[in-house]
């Protein structure tokens, strides 16, 4: 097929003019800014505090994030889905936000309990209790963020979170002027989060969330219980995804060294940067999936899913090849010679990025199809695989590498489980499923072999020029990767 400049230009122009890009562009720009400032903040902490203190901060942060994953009770996606169909939006909003407040308070108490149950060190306990205060703030913020997603007003969320990331960076920079303890830093971060909450309430909620409306709204224990029971699958889905990552921090901290804790967190932080793009785009993709699936004719639903699948697949390849080629040079520059060996661990963790984006997309597809219970089951299976391998690795092999491989294995099992279900619904063919794994294995395998003999800069550029040319040839790649038999 003849490739012309106009063909490529028209395809790129069409992508930029799509509603998906317009809805996600603010998020992408904002997340790039947030990533820059938060990454610099993290680098400052890694450089300014001793590894032992830094590791305790990481552990406290892991407990806080673990509790936060459950504190929302996984109801964000439920709220977005229901908001798009209900007529009484004001009542739904008030009940949802008020429930988030109650859940936040309850889970902060659980956070305090975990501090005393898991760790005997008083310093770590104080950090966990302090950082846990953010659970209450986060629940309110999460409720308003979900409202903005449902209203396609993510722009407000992104602006506020960018402001917060700048303030955190400024707080980190204060360490260069006047060094202070990490306890003091934690108090400053709580203050910043409280300010962020107030910005969400005054700017981000479009006056749909006020003290008056929340006060008038009545939410009983039975209301909350009924909602959680009815949507318990969302609770599992929301919690398991975080447990997959954060339980590893806790296991490493109890069995391996503080240096291993720091190495794991650095790798995870870099991975978190990579996953920002698919996660942000998914906030716009999910409402569109719900919209397309609500139509009697499912053709648009499948076509949209097929197109997104190719983009998510290519992003996974891009992220892995970039890290594989350049992490050895970039990580020592960012974190110093103390973490010189971290590049190898980061490469291991980035095996997961090969399946994470498409697994995220397929999870959103299943939820849009109201198959969250099946998605929940797949999450549980993945969690069992991860924790089993992780515990075996740290207890018997004493290796951080096993932790990284266990995460990859769990996501691979998760992805395969989704493929089997989608295959049963005849949304994909067996050939397209095998094509996904074979193409990924061949592309990455060849890239790793060539990296031993080819300059990394030349290899990276050459590989992606060829890949993008093949992609923009038309729909041949899409047809090969994901070809339907019929519409479910």
HELIX and SHEET records of a PDB file:
HELIX    1   1 UNK A    5  UNK A   16  1                                  12    
HELIX    2   2 UNK A   19  UNK A   48  1                                  30    
HELIX    3   3 UNK A   51  UNK A   71  1                                  21    
HELIX    4   4 UNK A   76  UNK A   83  1                                   8    
HELIX    5   5 UNK A   89  UNK A  118  1                                  30    
HELIX    6   6 UNK A  122  UNK A  132  1                                  11    
HELIX    7   7 UNK A  134  UNK A  150  1                                  17    
HELIX    8   8 UNK A  154  UNK A  177  1                                  24    
HELIX    9   9 UNK A  182  UNK A  199  1                                  18    
HELIX   10  10 UNK A  200  UNK A  204  3                                   5    
HELIX   11  11 UNK A  211  UNK A  216  1                                   6    
HELIX   12  12 UNK A  221  UNK A  230  1                                  10    
HELIX   13  13 UNK A  232  UNK A  255  1                                  24    
HELIX   14  14 UNK A  258  UNK A  293  1                                  36    
HELIX   15  15 UNK A  299  UNK A  335  1                                  37    
HELIX   16  16 UNK A  337  UNK A  339  5                                   3    
HELIX   17  17 UNK A  342  UNK A  349  1                                   8    
HELIX   18  18 UNK A  353  UNK A  368  1                                  16    
HELIX   19  19 UNK A  372  UNK A  392  1                                  21    
HELIX   20  20 UNK A  393  UNK A  397  3                                   5    
HELIX   21  21 UNK A  400  UNK A  424  1                                  25    
HELIX   22  22 UNK A  430  UNK A  450  1                                  21    
HELIX   23  23 UNK A  456  UNK A  471  1                                  16    
HELIX   24  24 UNK A  476  UNK A  481  1                                   6    
END                                                                             
